[in-house]
Amino acid sequence: LPTSAERLRGYDHLPPAVVEKFLEAREAIDLRYVDEPPYGKFGEPREPHSQVWFRTNGKLDDDPLLHVVLATYVSDMTLLDSILLAHGRGGWAVGDVVGASLDHAMWFHRPFRADEWLLYDQESPSASGGRGLGQARIYTQDGSLAVSVIQEGVVRVPWEG
């Protein structure tokens, strides 16, 4: 996992209170990469595919909408990282690139609980001209497809000179 300094790199232009709230929100979710995370082998191109197990840190109420909202929040945390893998970039986790989501669509196929482990299977079939496409599926522990996700993003590497 990235060190505290790595986690804060790239956020120094934001007020400390904003950064603190952002990091606090991220810590409410337990994310565990199946393989090495995008920031693990910085500079080495890899297959544009990653898998992340996730769940909330704590039990949630039974309201299905709450679980949908939290899965929606998590779906935007790591999907565009898959675009960067083929280019050997470290990603947002280490402040290596600048990016923004252009489109983000989700299809909810069946009920699930965000406080139980869900597998987020992510890949990028296309990246060019500063834009990339991420597509993913979220599976329950029994292997049922719960959610499909598509996201297009703008991805820029800051000038290094």
Backbone as ProteinMPNN parsed JSONL, in Angstrom:
{"seq_chain_A": "LPTSAERLRGYDHLPPAVVEKFLEAREAIDLRYVDEPPYGKFGEPREPHSQVWFRTNGKLDDDPLLHVVLATYVSDMTLLDSILLAHGRGGWAVGDVVGASLDHAMWFHRPFRADEWLLYDQESPSASGGRGLGQARIYTQDGSLAVSVIQEGVVRVPWEG", "coords_chain_A": {"N_chain_A": [[0.839, -1.19, 0.0], [0.366, 2.34, -0.552], [2.542, 4.797, 0.995], [1.903, 7.312, 3.545], [2.894, 9.764, 2.61], [2.992, 9.272, -0.157], [0.275, 8.934, -0.645], [-0.66, 11.501, -0.25], [0.618, 12.975, -2.176], [0.212, 15.039, -4.959], [-2.095, 16.142, -4.067], [-1.49, 18.475, -2.838], [-2.286, 20.991, -3.629], [-4.762, 21.382, -2.675], [-6.894, 22.465, 0.053], [-5.897, 21.507, 3.359], [-8.004, 20.5, 5.012], [-9.877, 19.576, 3.175], [-8.467, 17.527, 1.892], [-8.114, 15.833, 4.081], [-10.8, 15.044, 4.628], [-11.367, 13.718, 2.233], [-9.521, 11.559, 2.289], [-10.407, 10.342, 4.618], [-12.964, 9.477, 3.852], [-12.247, 7.58, 1.933], [-11.078, 5.701, 3.58], [-13.223, 4.528, 4.76], [-13.928, 2.452, 3.268], [-12.948, -0.835, 2.639], [-10.514, -1.859, 0.6], [-9.053, -4.336, -1.387], [-6.622, -5.415, -3.431], [-6.496, -8.066, -5.799], [-4.226, -8.865, -7.223], [-1.045, -7.224, -7.618], [-1.391, -3.791, -6.776], [-2.175, -0.871, -8.906], [-0.207, 1.066, -8.389], [1.938, -0.41, -7.631], [4.088, -1.445, -9.299], [5.542, 0.789, -10.495], [6.105, 2.365, -13.562], [6.403, 0.102, -15.083], [4.886, -1.358, -17.782], [1.742, -3.048, -17.821], [-0.81, -5.6, -18.144], [-3.996, -4.23, -18.955], [-5.864, -4.714, -16.74], [-7.488, -5.304, -13.685], [-8.332, -6.557, -10.437], [-10.355, -6.038, -7.629], [-11.233, -6.659, -4.336], [-13.864, -5.482, -2.337], [-15.492, -3.86, 0.449], [-17.599, -2.24, 2.848], [-16.278, -0.702, 5.806], [-17.632, -1.857, 8.257], [-20.907, -2.716, 9.448], [-23.925, -2.234, 7.597], [-27.175, -0.632, 7.383], [-30.227, -2.285, 6.32], [-31.348, -1.104, 4.069], [-31.713, -1.234, 0.653], [-31.026, 0.821, -1.158], [-28.984, 2.258, 0.103], [-26.854, 0.463, -0.095], [-26.532, 0.38, -2.859], [-25.765, 3.041, -3.331], [-23.281, 3.155, -1.994], [-21.809, 1.218, -3.425], [-21.78, 2.504, -5.863], [-20.219, 4.739, -5.243], [-17.743, 3.442, -4.693], [-17.265, 2.339, -7.183], [-16.159, 4.327, -8.716], [-13.663, 4.72, -7.735], [-11.423, 3.176, -8.55], [-11.603, 2.325, -11.196], [-10.688, 3.804, -13.504], [-7.992, 3.496, -13.148], [-7.269, 1.137, -14.394], [-6.898, 1.853, -17.014], [-4.438, 3.067, -16.994], [-2.565, 1.101, -16.487], [-1.45, -0.299, -18.731], [0.292, 1.572, -19.618], [2.205, 1.89, -17.757], [1.951, 3.715, -15.69], [1.616, 5.24, -12.449], [-0.785, 6.179, -11.376], [-3.678, 7.715, -9.826], [-3.401, 7.276, -7.137], [-0.783, 7.814, -6.445], [-0.431, 10.351, -7.335], [0.441, 10.649, -9.958], [-0.79, 11.137, -12.399], [-3.28, 13.191, -14.015], [-6.731, 13.291, -14.11], [-10.154, 12.877, -15.193], [-13.52, 11.889, -14.874], [-15.62, 11.339, -17.636], [-17.957, 10.091, -18.532], [-20.088, 7.914, -16.761], [-21.608, 5.0, -16.226], [-23.974, 2.704, -14.828], [-25.355, -0.539, -14.333], [-27.667, -2.236, -12.485], [-28.089, -5.455, -11.574], [-28.991, -7.344, -9.696], [-29.924, -7.662, -6.198], [-27.523, -6.819, -3.614], [-25.081, -6.697, -0.979], [-23.209, -4.071, 0.27], [-21.648, -4.211, 2.484], [-20.62, -6.673, 2.566], [-18.131, -8.809, 1.117], [-17.335, -7.887, -2.182], [-16.448, -8.518, -5.534], [-14.646, -6.557, -7.72], [-14.157, -6.49, -10.945], [-12.098, -5.264, -13.325], [-11.287, -3.645, -16.431], [-9.539, -2.202, -19.251], [-10.417, -1.677, -22.413], [-9.644, 0.142, -24.333], [-7.53, 2.921, -24.95], [-6.523, 6.059, -25.88], [-5.267, 9.109, -27.285], [-5.429, 10.734, -24.98], [-7.7, 9.895, -23.705], [-9.634, 7.333, -22.121], [-11.23, 4.114, -21.831], [-12.974, 2.398, -19.393], [-14.181, -0.694, -18.266], [-16.279, -2.757, -16.267], [-17.221, -5.337, -13.921], [-19.186, -6.163, -11.131], [-19.169, -8.595, -8.726], [-20.916, -10.799, -6.511], [-20.007, -12.704, -3.547], [-20.748, -15.322, -4.122], [-20.381, -15.504, -6.808], [-22.281, -14.361, -8.454], [-23.326, -12.043, -10.911], [-23.68, -8.769, -10.061], [-23.555, -6.028, -10.701], [-22.929, -4.002, -13.566], [-20.486, -1.915, -15.054], [-19.483, 0.999, -16.844], [-17.074, 3.33, -17.819], [-15.837, 6.364, -19.083], [-12.926, 8.295, -19.387], [-10.889, 11.259, -19.118], [-7.444, 11.379, -19.363], [-4.428, 12.595, -18.288], [-0.936, 13.026, -18.335], [1.038, 14.844, -16.191], [3.219, 17.512, -17.182], [6.646, 16.896, -17.193], [9.145, 18.507, -16.71]], "CA_chain_A": [[0.0, 0.0, 0.0], [1.189, 3.55, -0.597], [2.819, 5.464, 2.262], [1.122, 8.541, 3.742], [3.42, 10.799, 1.71], [2.54, 8.946, -1.51], [-1.162, 9.167, -0.722], [-0.928, 12.939, -0.277], [1.25, 13.592, -3.343], [-0.761, 15.404, -5.969], [-3.219, 16.828, -3.434], [-0.97, 19.615, -2.083], [-2.939, 22.214, -4.067], [-6.054, 21.44, -1.997], [-6.817, 22.789, 1.487], [-5.7, 20.297, 4.175], [-9.284, 19.963, 5.505], [-10.499, 18.847, 2.062], [-7.691, 16.299, 1.727], [-8.433, 14.985, 5.232], [-12.134, 14.46, 4.414], [-11.253, 12.796, 1.108], [-8.849, 10.346, 2.752], [-11.29, 9.723, 5.605], [-14.017, 8.773, 3.105], [-11.631, 6.394, 1.309], [-10.795, 4.717, 4.618], [-14.483, 3.878, 5.143], [-14.042, 1.301, 2.373], [-11.824, -1.765, 2.662], [-10.162, -2.266, -0.767], [-7.924, -5.264, -1.414], [-6.315, -5.86, -4.787], [-6.207, -9.483, -5.949], [-2.815, -8.853, -7.589], [-0.389, -5.982, -7.229], [-2.155, -2.587, -7.151], [-1.6, -0.091, -10.008], [0.961, 1.832, -7.971], [2.922, -1.364, -7.137], [5.261, -1.542, -10.177], [5.544, 2.046, -11.225], [6.982, 2.429, -14.718], [6.377, -1.148, -15.84], [3.584, -1.609, -18.415], [1.071, -4.283, -17.432], [-2.116, -5.832, -18.765], [-4.953, -3.255, -18.419], [-6.895, -5.473, -16.032], [-7.238, -5.471, -12.253], [-9.458, -7.013, -9.632], [-10.337, -5.506, -6.273], [-12.306, -7.01, -3.417], [-14.186, -4.33, -1.495], [-16.658, -3.832, 1.331], [-17.521, -1.129, 3.794], [-15.694, -1.025, 7.114], [-18.72, -1.834, 9.233], [-22.22, -3.21, 9.041], [-24.845, -1.201, 7.118], [-28.61, -0.914, 7.466], [-30.713, -3.161, 5.251], [-31.909, -0.335, 2.96], [-30.982, -1.556, -0.584], [-30.502, 2.028, -1.791], [-27.71, 2.57, 0.762], [-25.844, -0.427, -0.669], [-26.328, 0.859, -4.234], [-25.02, 4.302, -3.251], [-21.893, 2.871, -1.636], [-21.159, 0.547, -4.562], [-21.573, 3.55, -6.867], [-19.054, 5.496, -4.777], [-16.543, 2.625, -4.878], [-17.049, 2.07, -8.61], [-15.393, 5.427, -9.307], [-12.377, 4.858, -7.045], [-10.289, 2.458, -9.131], [-11.829, 1.858, -12.563], [-9.815, 4.451, -14.483], [-6.621, 3.012, -12.973], [-6.998, 0.069, -15.358], [-6.429, 2.516, -18.238], [-3.042, 3.461, -16.812], [-1.675, -0.049, -16.322], [-0.714, -0.605, -19.965], [1.247, 2.65, -19.864], [3.189, 1.899, -16.678], [1.792, 4.892, -14.836], [1.242, 4.898, -11.082], [-2.19, 6.465, -11.124], [-4.115, 8.779, -8.915], [-2.968, 6.948, -5.779], [0.527, 8.414, -6.194], [-0.39, 11.681, -7.92], [1.234, 10.556, -11.172], [-1.574, 11.595, -13.538], [-4.456, 14.015, -13.772], [-7.818, 12.734, -14.905], [-11.529, 13.18, -14.81], [-14.542, 11.041, -15.472], [-16.498, 12.002, -18.603], [-19.223, 9.361, -18.464], [-20.048, 6.798, -15.812], [-22.928, 4.37, -16.24], [-24.043, 1.455, -14.076], [-26.57, -1.337, -14.447], [-27.807, -3.059, -11.282], [-28.753, -6.666, -12.023], [-29.623, -8.061, -8.585], [-29.546, -7.084, -4.895], [-26.229, -7.177, -3.02], [-24.758, -5.927, 0.229], [-21.896, -3.425, 0.169], [-20.876, -4.524, 3.681], [-20.073, -8.014, 2.354], [-17.117, -8.728, 0.078], [-17.735, -7.86, -3.586], [-15.287, -8.504, -6.426], [-14.729, -5.553, -8.772], [-13.311, -6.968, -12.035], [-11.981, -4.064, -14.152], [-10.353, -3.685, -17.557], [-9.6, -1.092, -20.189], [-10.252, -2.171, -23.776], [-9.162, 1.175, -25.245], [-6.981, 4.171, -24.416], [-5.733, 6.802, -26.866], [-5.579, 10.529, -27.399], [-5.741, 11.344, -23.694], [-8.966, 9.382, -23.186], [-9.625, 5.897, -21.947], [-12.485, 3.473, -21.483], [-12.907, 1.34, -18.403], [-15.416, -1.452, -18.115], [-16.124, -3.603, -15.095], [-18.338, -6.082, -13.386], [-19.12, -6.377, -9.689], [-19.731, -9.903, -8.412], [-21.069, -11.179, -5.107], [-19.1, -13.79, -3.162], [-21.136, -16.593, -4.741], [-20.098, -15.421, -8.237], [-23.387, -13.763, -9.209], [-23.101, -10.691, -11.42], [-24.584, -7.836, -9.393], [-23.508, -4.7, -11.313], [-22.041, -3.752, -14.697], [-20.044, -0.514, -15.009], [-18.696, 1.536, -17.956], [-16.63, 4.691, -17.521], [-14.872, 6.994, -19.972], [-12.242, 9.353, -18.674], [-9.761, 12.006, -19.665], [-6.254, 11.04, -18.598], [-3.28, 13.405, -18.702], [0.278, 12.923, -17.546], [1.576, 16.201, -16.043], [4.496, 17.793, -17.82], [7.764, 16.595, -16.294], [10.325, 19.101, -17.285]], "C_chain_A": [[0.879, 1.247, 0.0], [1.399, 4.126, 0.803], [1.935, 6.707, 2.367], [1.578, 9.642, 2.797], [2.969, 10.548, 0.28], [1.053, 9.228, -1.673], [-1.486, 10.652, -0.848], [-0.332, 13.631, -1.493], [0.188, 13.862, -4.402], [-1.967, 16.14, -5.39], [-2.778, 18.107, -2.718], [-1.581, 20.946, -2.505], [-4.304, 22.4, -3.393], [-5.874, 21.828, -0.536], [-6.696, 21.502, 2.305], [-7.007, 19.679, 4.675], [-9.992, 19.148, 4.429], [-9.791, 17.511, 1.859], [-8.027, 15.324, 2.858], [-9.79, 14.302, 5.065], [-12.116, 13.434, 3.29], [-10.636, 11.474, 1.567], [-9.693, 9.607, 3.785], [-12.396, 8.92, 4.913], [-13.46, 7.511, 2.466], [-11.376, 5.311, 2.344], [-12.06, 4.036, 5.132], [-14.71, 2.615, 4.323], [-12.774, 0.464, 2.481], [-11.616, -2.269, 1.235], [-8.956, -3.191, -0.713], [-7.74, -5.782, -2.833], [-6.004, -7.353, -4.788], [-4.731, -9.66, -6.294], [-2.22, -7.537, -7.117], [-1.208, -4.773, -7.669], [-1.455, -1.789, -8.246], [-0.329, 0.654, -9.627], [2.092, 0.913, -7.498], [4.189, -1.441, -7.965], [5.271, -0.33, -11.09], [6.549, 1.992, -12.364], [6.995, 1.178, -15.566], [4.996, -1.359, -16.454], [3.043, -2.984, -18.015], [-0.228, -4.435, -18.214], [-3.132, -4.868, -18.144], [-6.152, -3.932, -17.747], [-6.525, -5.532, -14.554], [-8.518, -5.936, -11.575], [-9.262, -6.518, -8.209], [-11.51, -6.097, -5.508], [-12.594, -5.766, -2.594], [-15.411, -4.601, -0.644], [-16.519, -2.618, 2.229], [-16.866, -1.623, 5.076], [-16.788, -0.878, 8.16], [-20.029, -2.28, 8.618], [-23.114, -2.034, 8.656], [-26.288, -1.605, 7.399], [-29.02, -1.759, 6.272], [-31.274, -2.417, 4.038], [-31.11, -0.604, 1.676], [-30.367, -0.332, -1.26], [-29.163, 2.439, -1.182], [-26.585, 1.723, 0.164], [-25.52, -0.031, -2.116], [-25.473, 2.127, -4.236], [-23.549, 4.028, -2.94], [-21.147, 2.132, -2.745], [-20.884, 1.55, -5.678], [-20.345, 4.384, -6.511], [-17.765, 4.722, -5.057], [-16.233, 2.428, -6.361], [-16.21, 3.143, -9.29], [-13.99, 5.547, -8.717], [-11.202, 4.265, -7.817], [-10.438, 2.111, -10.606], [-10.901, 2.507, -13.58], [-8.343, 4.069, -14.303], [-6.281, 1.929, -13.984], [-6.493, 0.634, -16.689], [-4.923, 2.752, -18.17], [-2.075, 2.29, -16.788], [-0.836, -0.34, -17.562], [0.372, 0.423, -20.264], [2.284, 2.782, -18.748], [3.112, 3.105, -15.776], [1.281, 4.464, -13.472], [-0.193, 5.205, -10.729], [-2.421, 7.561, -10.109], [-3.608, 8.525, -7.501], [-1.614, 7.573, -5.445], [0.665, 9.783, -6.861], [0.368, 11.752, -9.225], [0.52, 11.109, -12.401], [-2.717, 12.488, -13.067], [-5.558, 13.458, -14.649], [-9.17, 13.14, -14.381], [-12.466, 12.229, -15.536], [-15.392, 11.866, -16.43], [-17.902, 11.4, -18.541], [-19.049, 8.211, -17.496], [-21.45, 6.222, -15.758], [-22.87, 3.038, -15.506], [-25.387, 0.787, -14.317], [-26.599, -2.28, -13.254], [-28.681, -4.26, -11.625], [-29.487, -7.418, -10.921], [-29.179, -7.42, -7.273], [-28.191, -7.618, -4.415], [-26.066, -6.352, -1.76], [-23.349, -5.367, 0.085], [-21.051, -3.658, 1.416], [-20.412, -5.988, 3.682], [-19.12, -7.925, 1.167], [-17.734, -8.831, -1.317], [-16.457, -7.802, -4.423], [-15.536, -7.539, -7.572], [-13.7, -5.927, -9.836], [-13.278, -5.891, -13.117], [-10.981, -4.265, -15.296], [-10.542, -2.441, -18.42], [-9.365, -1.627, -21.595], [-9.661, -1.139, -24.728], [-8.654, 2.392, -24.484], [-6.152, 4.822, -25.507], [-6.158, 8.259, -26.85], [-5.982, 11.185, -26.095], [-7.068, 10.909, -23.104], [-8.867, 7.877, -23.05], [-10.99, 5.39, -21.535], [-12.213, 2.382, -20.47], [-14.236, 0.617, -18.368], [-15.202, -2.454, -16.991], [-17.413, -4.331, -14.759], [-18.104, -6.235, -11.887], [-19.879, -7.663, -9.384], [-19.883, -10.08, -6.907], [-20.122, -12.336, -4.811], [-19.464, -15.122, -3.798], [-20.959, -16.578, -6.26], [-21.215, -14.844, -9.085], [-23.023, -12.357, -9.658], [-24.14, -9.76, -10.813], [-24.687, -6.507, -10.142], [-22.566, -4.716, -12.509], [-21.736, -2.257, -14.723], [-19.254, -0.187, -16.276], [-18.326, 2.975, -17.584], [-15.632, 5.142, -18.573], [-14.231, 8.141, -19.217], [-11.195, 10.043, -19.517], [-8.581, 11.701, -18.764], [-5.086, 11.832, -19.152], [-2.118, 13.155, -17.759], [0.839, 14.328, -17.433], [2.956, 16.336, -16.706], [5.609, 17.599, -16.81], [9.026, 17.253, -16.863], [10.717, 20.301, -16.583]], "O_chain_A": [[2.006, 1.215, 0.494], [0.554, 3.969, 1.684], [1.295, 7.105, 1.393], [0.754, 10.37, 2.243], [2.602, 11.486, -0.429], [0.62, 9.706, -2.722], [-2.474, 11.021, -1.482], [-0.723, 14.751, -1.819], [-0.638, 12.998, -4.697], [-2.771, 16.698, -6.136], [-3.592, 18.758, -2.063], [-1.41, 21.942, -1.802], [-4.927, 23.454, -3.527], [-4.829, 21.556, 0.055], [-7.335, 20.504, 1.972], [-7.112, 18.455, 4.755], [-10.635, 18.143, 4.732], [-10.442, 16.482, 1.676], [-8.204, 14.129, 2.62], [-9.915, 13.107, 5.332], [-12.775, 12.398, 3.381], [-11.162, 10.401, 1.271], [-9.693, 8.376, 3.819], [-12.723, 7.813, 5.34], [-14.128, 6.476, 2.458], [-11.448, 4.124, 2.025], [-11.969, 3.057, 5.872], [-15.579, 1.806, 4.645], [-11.663, 0.991, 2.422], [-12.442, -3.019, 0.715], [-7.953, -2.875, -0.073], [-8.591, -6.495, -3.366], [-5.33, -7.85, -3.887], [-4.058, -10.514, -5.717], [-2.821, -6.825, -6.313], [-1.671, -4.725, -8.809], [-0.269, -2.0, -8.497], [0.542, 0.852, -10.475], [3.11, 1.404, -7.009], [5.28, -1.499, -7.396], [5.037, -0.428, -12.295], [7.706, 1.622, -12.163], [7.546, 1.187, -16.667], [4.023, -1.524, -15.718], [3.794, -3.951, -17.89], [-0.682, -3.496, -18.868], [-3.138, -4.698, -16.925], [-7.299, -3.736, -18.147], [-5.37, -5.785, -14.213], [-9.624, -5.735, -12.075], [-8.162, -6.568, -7.658], [-12.65, -6.044, -5.971], [-11.666, -5.063, -2.192], [-16.247, -5.446, -0.965], [-15.437, -2.042, 2.347], [-16.899, -2.814, 5.386], [-16.848, 0.129, 8.866], [-20.215, -2.22, 7.403], [-23.078, -0.979, 9.29], [-26.581, -2.779, 7.625], [-28.25, -1.928, 5.326], [-31.646, -3.062, 3.058], [-29.936, -0.238, 1.61], [-29.303, -0.433, -1.87], [-28.29, 2.925, -1.902], [-25.483, 2.224, -0.058], [-24.366, -0.1, -2.539], [-24.562, 2.264, -5.053], [-22.667, 4.617, -3.566], [-19.968, 2.4, -2.976], [-19.865, 1.455, -6.361], [-19.529, 4.697, -7.378], [-16.807, 5.279, -5.594], [-15.067, 2.357, -6.748], [-15.612, 2.889, -10.336], [-13.209, 6.391, -9.156], [-10.094, 4.796, -7.748], [-9.478, 1.64, -11.217], [-10.372, 1.811, -14.446], [-7.534, 4.292, -15.203], [-5.126, 1.808, -14.392], [-5.748, -0.033, -17.407], [-4.224, 2.646, -19.177], [-0.884, 2.468, -17.043], [0.362, -0.601, -17.451], [1.267, 0.171, -21.071], [3.136, 3.67, -18.785], [4.108, 3.482, -15.157], [0.596, 3.449, -13.349], [-0.765, 4.55, -9.859], [-1.503, 8.219, -9.62], [-3.405, 9.474, -6.742], [-1.33, 7.833, -4.276], [1.771, 10.317, -6.942], [0.891, 12.81, -9.575], [1.181, 11.511, -13.358], [-3.063, 12.526, -11.886], [-5.328, 13.182, -15.827], [-9.308, 13.671, -13.28], [-12.215, 11.826, -16.672], [-15.835, 12.962, -16.085], [-18.901, 12.119, -18.504], [-17.979, 7.606, -17.424], [-22.379, 6.883, -15.294], [-21.861, 2.333, -15.547], [-26.413, 1.448, -14.481], [-25.655, -3.041, -13.04], [-29.865, -4.11, -11.928], [-30.501, -8.064, -11.185], [-28.171, -6.713, -7.237], [-27.78, -8.722, -4.77], [-26.829, -5.418, -1.512], [-22.406, -6.109, -0.191], [-19.862, -3.342, 1.418], [-19.879, -6.476, 4.679], [-19.283, -7.062, 0.305], [-18.535, -9.722, -1.6], [-15.5, -7.117, -4.061], [-16.512, -7.677, -8.309], [-12.504, -5.705, -9.647], [-14.294, -5.623, -13.758], [-9.973, -4.956, -15.149], [-11.548, -1.736, -18.332], [-8.241, -1.992, -21.938], [-9.22, -1.495, -25.82], [-9.262, 2.834, -23.509], [-5.196, 4.23, -26.008], [-7.273, 8.592, -26.45], [-6.799, 12.105, -26.098], [-7.524, 11.48, -22.113], [-8.113, 7.225, -23.771], [-11.801, 6.123, -20.969], [-11.332, 1.544, -20.663], [-15.295, 1.243, -18.432], [-14.091, -2.941, -16.782], [-18.503, -4.002, -15.227], [-16.973, -6.413, -11.435], [-21.052, -7.812, -9.724], [-19.077, -9.571, -6.128], [-19.506, -12.886, -5.724], [-18.592, -15.968, -3.999], [-21.343, -17.535, -6.932], [-21.115, -14.834, -10.312], [-22.478, -11.572, -8.883], [-25.34, -9.938, -11.024], [-25.766, -5.919, -10.218], [-21.523, -5.368, -12.471], [-22.607, -1.432, -14.449], [-18.448, -0.998, -16.733], [-19.162, 3.736, -17.097], [-14.702, 4.414, -18.918], [-14.905, 8.873, -18.493], [-10.684, 9.491, -20.493], [-8.699, 11.757, -17.54], [-4.784, 11.756, -20.343], [-2.291, 13.083, -16.542], [1.099, 14.964, -18.455], [3.734, 15.384, -16.769], [5.519, 18.09, -15.685], [9.874, 16.572, -17.439], [11.708, 20.934, -16.946]]}, "name": "protein", "num_of_chains": 1, "seq": "LPTSAERLRGYDHLPPAVVEKFLEAREAIDLRYVDEPPYGKFGEPREPHSQVWFRTNGKLDDDPLLHVVLATYVSDMTLLDSILLAHGRGGWAVGDVVGASLDHAMWFHRPFRADEWLLYDQESPSASGGRGLGQARIYTQDGSLAVSVIQEGVVRVPWEG"}
